[in-house]
Amino acid sequence: MATEEVEDNGALLTKSVCDNPDDPSSQFDLGLYLWERGEKDKAAEHFVISAKLNPHNGLAFRFLGDYYHFHTNLTDTTNRALKCYQRAISLNPDDNHAGEILCDMLDQQGKLSLEISVCREACDKSRKAFWAFRRLGFLQVHQEQWSEAVPSFQHAIRGYPTCADLWEALGLAYQRLGMFTAAIKSFGRVIDLEDTRVFALVESGNIFLILGSFRKAVEQFQKALYISPHSASANYGLASALLGLSKECIYLGAFKWGASLLEDACKVTKATTHFAGNFSCVWKLHGDIQLTYAKCFPWTEPDWNSKLDVETFKTSIDSWRKTCYLAALSAKSSYQRALHLAPWQANIYTDIAITLDHISYLEGESSRFDTSAWQLSEKMSLGALLLEPDNYEFWVSLGCITDHRPLKQHALIRALQLDISSAFAWSYLGQLYREEGELKLARQAFDCGRSIDPSLALPWAGMAADYLYRESTLEEAFESSLRAAQLLPLADFQVGLAKLALVSGNLSSPQVFAAIQQAVQRAPNYPESHNLNGLACEARNEYQAAVASYRLAHCAISISSADVPKSHVLDISVNLIRSLCEASKGLGGSPHFRLAGQAGNIEEALQECENLNKEDLLNAEGLQIYAFCLWRLGKHDLALPVARNLATMVSKMEKLCAAAAVGFICRMLYKITGLDSTINSILKMPKEMFQNPKVLLLVYAINALDQSDRLDPIVSYGLHTCSSHEHLSRMHYLMALGKLLKYGSEKCLAFQSGIDYLRRVLHKFPNSNLLRNQLGYLLLSSEEWKDTHTAIRCGTIKSFVSMNEEGLKSACEIIGAGAIACNVIGSRVPKFSFPSCDYQCQNGPQAVQELQSTKDATCQYQKLQLLLCASEISLQSGNKIDSINHARNATALSLPDRYLFFGHLLLCRAYASLGSFENLQDEYIKCLELKTDYYIAWMCLKVIETQYEVQSDVNILELGLKECSRGGFKSGDIWMALFSFVLGLVSLRNRDFLSAEESFAQACTLADTESCFFLCHGVACMMVGKECLEPDFISNAVRSLTRAQAISYEQQEYMPIVSILLAQAEGSLGSKERWEKNLRMEWSTWPPEMRPAELYLQMHLLATWSKGGPDYMSRVVSSKSPLKWVLHAIHTNPSCSRYWKVLQKLVNGFA
């Protein structure tokens, strides 16, 4: 059926042509029919006729072009096809079939200009001729017309959005134009379309290399190598990216990581040489990698299985040096291979010269030749200059490599003649002038280099080295040196930074510590690097690490071929001895281990001192440490003569050192011979010594311990001669401590004497934080009931900046403790109108937060505080297991029993919350065994006992609390009263009202100025009177509540609840006037928004029975009817059934 239909269509088309031979459409349709049937020749005849009849039919010309190009054997058909295709394109520029074939034919004939002209003409005629834009873009890329190619590709992509070739060519054009972000996006689109495009991956990696994103570059090259493992460009790019990434690590000080990356890069380039060994760039890259490896490979301190020895250290140094040396030799070999393949590359000569110079440095003494002869490295530099004599960088390289100073100066000046803005040339010229002693010229050269390129390290190092000549401060020199070490982490710069940090007091800086650690890795053969590392560790209180560093410094001196001055050896030895002594103080572990470690360190320090003493090398600091070691080991007979020798040298010391020496001598004398001998020695000192404030402070400390005041003349002399407010504050601080000791008893310090003295002194020094903190601490320690608010006012907020203040306690700790005592922490929504303390501490919460956030808790007591805080927070958060663990850690600390008591008390609470009553009983018994001298702790234990019915002996609790009251303070009565008060609350909770009344009565007797005690006693009496129907108890209740009301009005606290209870008691006794009076007083004690429902109910009674009057309360009472007062009470507390019953009675009465 289909064949018949086609034949019928052909017949119809033939008939149509016969009927209308001049109809171009009939001719074209018949030609198309014949073309599809394979009768190309006949079809071409009809296409020719159709084109003649309608010369604007582009399709006819396209088919004719196809016929002449593909389907005929006639001669000269190529030109005919070209003309037909050109005619088709001119009529229909969107015809991509004709356009592509036409451009292909022109390309085969080499008619590139004509091909471009055809594409441009099609683009101009139609914006939809996407084929033309694509073809034109490729042609422009071929001619490297990058800026013209970009818009062509951008337009072509609209027609071919999924064409990977277009995106790839567009990315290449962007890359050549420097538009790297756009290029990365284009190549990324190529990879999304076809993830096997190696070219896009490689070019993306190259762009990331240019941008310095080495990690991303590594990823791109690795993907390319996964597709094509033998791609030379991908291997080369990966090695380059690893090299760049390693340099980043090196500049950050991560030498080990950088070296591992270089090892990977070396493997990649070595593999590349197997299939691309004729590329000089590959060998040069391998040389760059090996040379960088030789310069950055770090020394790793070996694991010392036993005591450190010189032989092991020498072996590790030789191994490190050999690794660097072999890498440098490999770099030289690779550069030579590259030079063999490309002898015209001048920069390879310079690379070889730099490598030879580094090899000479690694060889050390054995590589020194006659300076009058040309070295091989210098000859290679000259080879580069022969090829490019106008390259200033090669002249700079020659100036850095040569040891011949005139040649060095000539090379650097020649480099500046070629390029005056060469920062490197100026910097190295400044270094040369400084070595020659021309400091002025050196300064000018360094300034020029730094102004041209501030990111260059050498000028900053030069500024730091010449700070004395430049008249700059030591701090400015330190900042310049730090800048140099950060820009270029060379060992020389880092050692210089550490030296400046030592004299400027910045040795504990993290930047300095990191720099000297890196210097040790890069220059382990320098004794000075280990010595400075030890000093940096000492500054950070890491004495064991400091000892190891000083020992390494001694090892470095032992294997050094250079002559080390004896003064340098002495400094290292003294540093080692000092660190050994300090390390003996900070040993942890078991007591047996600590004692053994301390003795071992001290004995080793003593041995070092004796070795120096035999060589007569001990200076004043050495003698001081020598005496200290003898003293610590109990060799007092030997320590005292050494101390006398030290005393003879005090007059020749600097002031600071002299004060330290005198302080040490006095301390040792006090420990060995006692107070009297120490005072006699002080009295024999020359008067000039007491002009030193440090010595005066020592005298004041000794005087604080002397009950006879034998040093009073010197004390008075110091107060009159000293002009420094800081030192005067410290003197008064010590005198206040003396008041505590001298006027106190054996069991009690004289806090009040110290407080009175400090109050007088603070009139002279009101801004002394030291004295203010001391006064606050003494006020808190005195445990006087009303002194807490005064202690809070002593501290200042600005002292929160530093937690490590001078004095017994910081202002933060004092304010925090006072705030807790005043109970103002966390009371954001008070339940009562009155505060728990008259003096609200605004800075209390901030102080507590500061203390809780403190991480550096080196003191055992501070650790206890932090662990208890963490346990309390965990308990409040519901994390009971963590709470128990923190409390357990707190109880394991080495502290007196009275402090560990609180850890076990917290464990009692935690176990109670878990329901583990057996553990609760155990912890409760431990609390009773440990005991404490803190009243509040016993009361908390009593609450736990009664709440959880713990089996105990009540007498132990009462005896423990009474034991706390034997200190002689009147505040002891307050705490006993509080204990009785707690017992009363417990009885009240158990509904044992008679016992509660007795406990409250005892509390009122011990503390007759506390309104809360009388309030609770009144409530207990009312409850007893209600149950036992005893009017005497109601009368007692009236007396107690009246006393509570009077106290609250005297203290202007206006305590609520008291008046309404008193009104009820008076009403029970039949006194209507007093009932009404007290009810009116109760109304005024409550703020409007907090009045309870019971008060409104009582007001309805007052409104029912009270007579009106002109006063305020009468107007308030009469402002509402009794019914409205009851409705207000119900609105305030709708859950009380009693209020509803009263309302029902009122409603029934009205009815």
Steps between C-alpha positions, in 0.01 A plus 500: 500500500785740582675435167177562313447828688855615417450412133170681503674807652768484232238479231316793644822707522591407139151592380524831692832583328353409162195713562706795639858478372572859614401435863826499706332328797382207287847467351660506849252252648556258212878541534479434874289189429755370254790590739349291773453210256870512410458641150750779563562600136130545415445677829786741421334593169179596678697690767673698224166583337351595842800723576470673164129555550545610865857622568408575865444137599804419711411133544527442124853641503591290803389177330687603185810558711465155653457353149810665358706424814399142571307338212651584163809405304498806281806722477520837671222412742683641803458859387137432414445356848668800662283742306182306581585488872592869502166579333315282754674673794435845359129414468474312834786578742349265761566197275771332709523204257601713207713726715702219662567326163595829338745584780647150486559535123664842546713364784620213280596749228684719753273798441495606864415866438209404276376258764508774764321736260220247442454450876499873572248563222271230641537640853416848380189383317354283778557477877374143478780384275657319797710281270666811363578638846644165605711471186615860529599449865714199415668695218572791734650263757716358224621853422536572879244779482385424852297811571303459173449129557328543840182674370483257207503200734261664743244542217565156357438335837142626488442269206720214622481510884619141538792519262809419710737626226345844513531527879856373484601753235326778694692401815825510306418848370418621852825351627707678234329827588579456869134456596578202721174480696296489179742247353463271802121514467519418128734206555277386784205497260707288259573250775131489595411418138784254440704400803770338285629825353866498600573839342237676714629335818861587422422860411286540812794372703733746326267788586489394865880491490507859377251606769700322771217256585733204510262260674237544230767472233612167645142372485461598132830344392425181691167468319677551167758233583224258594372531143839523330782373726773577245399859432824698523320830558286353780803343673697823465209701637451264796867521596490881470188517719657278765810719494289814549297340777818390677636856488181621666551247777865600536413868537249404768768301683355155419833362379413133540182532300680704237775238474246220455332693219837550333565128520172437316587765243842340446337163431269659241780679313723193512221295340445773240863485387444139390265604217592869465871491567585737215310791654745731674217656704431165669862464611507861616185444705658191655804710591279769657323238708821339621663833583195609700506166679866547586425842648185410695553145622460527881705340769292275722606453858556127558320306767738479793453155647763572760696804612586741222855454370715685250547200271129451443458871435791501254351202315167680460672817378710305249190322371316829455799662328547198270136510389529868413833444325372214283195704402727791396717266292189361330386855425837580343482189283149587382599857414798371304271268301267791428794713390616220268157501331468882486843665523353835395291529820696751708296449817615136523858625542384708795313205650815289484700781663251527789504123547880489505502777759259304721709184461803698611305618807404143589857376458619758753871537567603244238360713218705812568733583215733781417288815470737634230396221259171490315252260657285278282183670623639838397591364155146371449361842595730659244371250244148632552627857465674413172165399353298785656735776617212744555305280739526669840381187686809310382722780633321478838559124502869550432518753784339253742716203397848645487714540812719762333377825649607736217334271247191477724472878520558539127232241414239659726572852377483376138161346577379836631631672187285266292197531730507764773179357654650161580416450869719189517805688375451780753449250784809291427702816449388617844607166645843538334545852638400384848760222492757760394403728789347770278189534712375821344518360147345176623212691655436692178511182290261315733259795500500507119433127480220516755332797333505320162374165631370495860442123474875431481637358823867604488446879542284438807769278646758770428287756684479273801875430502589872482245628750769659717641696209152597385413623851182295495348334806554139590132431444520640145803281431308198625204580274732538200669168575163330544391641166811360332454155653136491393581602143786250460543226763878475480683361800724810521200731515328282760806481724537879477132537592547284808804703610306825475204340678731401784619856565160661432300267725298338221647152530169347611326620184344215297652642180848491650453149633382373160789676323772357723346153473528531121858626531589184692361291215694690235823568689547220754877536481481854646546494880331838521174369351472233772601748771234751394245222470573408859453860611168515314387180674601649835292809426202268449578307824585186301813420694544137398501605133744779587736251665493282188575804279798609709639150487465504122684832497789337686497215247508749214803670655673162537467412131563853371825554311498871581643649817217581742576772759512388862249769592248336267564160656458655845166659405365168376620319812343757732176480303505120531560515874223753549252289301591188692422681823170633366408159356537345843211716624250404233521121492166322515401145575512311826678655803775239482559576134500874563755475778725275294474727197569814701807349661626375165466840334660684791792257512555537128491879535746478789735289288491763225577772754795307638637448149483874435650574840798277424563701185450825695216603268222561752362852486254661741197322358688172503598546864140573591379181333791306652396610847139420422586144394701440816220641710233284330709187555537581868872580482464812711864508614610524137222735393577774753863560385381522139237752608773706674702504179190616318447775758847639430405545134169681563655848502634446146171377353234693318206616711257236379748214539614632839143503628446144383823386664421671832150355496634152444761531774245624753251231409763228537622642829143513630439136408835373635584719799169662586352848528750649747803418286330643194416826677857533630632454147265766371607744769864448394429594138630835378243776493541542124337160446172629639472753221400211278117462517524122449725467804269722701204276421701206628566686825128574536417130448747396771372775731145369464616178670693672781300554817776726644503749209881509487494620140281802571781754427551355153121483449462867589794588278336323206167680545673839498745441215292299254313717248340232281128456570520141380775407745336695782177306442690173526669616819166583661367167374774319694448720805130407500595133496728571793205643692311175448788293634620720783165583661335162449492189713629153429166389360378825352644780286432861599283580199355813655847649557592441137167644383539814711855553372400458135208739539741768622754432224239505223440868573853557367485244217134479397584366151719212613335180380743297709388662826132504400507130419678424826239694697218320320655163569551576869139619531378174349739294711391668822158338456325799651133486402474855364843536338415324174364808324810699596725231352308519173558874473875455537543327161495676164370378166812591305693234687293232323738537206771314687420202718861473622507809721733555787371430846332214678191507278402684183221756489300259289512232768412747774201647314382154401519369856326809635227473239431138590489597867242769420294246303454720192615246243220399268206669682352658189133444599482554877208343680494764769508877503803508726859407403693234687776754565494877537798547269446372148823412318461600135827340392452175690370286212778626273762411759362149544496445124861615479601252767309215336660568162854494641694211343842550653432340837847410618414515868335196656245719673402662171469157343265404780287806438480437126419131540226576752356763264505251213334237720231745611428605141473136391268423790275796420497397132391147584831339404543318829776262389726788395416676824616196700819469292593865551431476873709180521791679330464783750523262797823352355693828526779553750321745731411519869196305617296812564505575124444142383189503720319698228574240234342227710210731584433547129522123452229463766269720295585326173439152641178621659375623162585159353319320780819318604447521875778254589760721334330801658546342843869432428571854386310640797720301739813624316383857552464435871848348511670779304330789681539863401522844654234652272163549668295486184635155417367352823159653441483358146591160641219533754249575224612190309474289814142600573377506142622152413478348852869412515599302808736709710589630838355851535752586770786476250341770288439730792848442639652572159318828478595599853863421419482765226387757756816477713696739284412799713276679253165638599369379165507147648175579686341589170593165350375311804179695468479405138553137588216516750294673234567214254403248767178692548424496126560125494261451794247727337522291183438187707205674673673471836391846605610479864861412400489768235390758759790406728758522219367834378496634855866404542585671169324817613697496824837472321417760233246752624531729197386260231138558405474167310570305819221675690265458205554123493468480878171683483371260233604199708324642806181559301507141372551363851221720632269384222564130563524505880248781557749676726445880511844549657663396175284752314627769736859383434426518131379860539820595684729336240311642202493845659878474549547391136286793385699747710836371373388521137387859548823592679704355211256654245443161343119502544471122504166373365294217650597608853216751541228273362608216731509743789151616407374142507664442839353820643163408359521161669554680829193719432675831428308641202685835497844336483370257239386789284820701561731214398292415196529859380879484554523176300337664198775764476789251519412332170556649154172510301603235248602246767219514758382147589143375480474456878552872547205579274285255694594668828416836344142384445470449875650843559252652255213327679583607855718810464368850532590752232746781557697775320832313496646315202430144623138586575458618144666179371272278711185682399596510132353149452215308644567181697374298204754661265783441746412129507473490120848657479637232733343226285642662186845498658479138623202316348616162633421578865165342595474712817464815290214347302319406823528859623365624167206258523413626847511861383278425201251307715497786748417750227229269372 
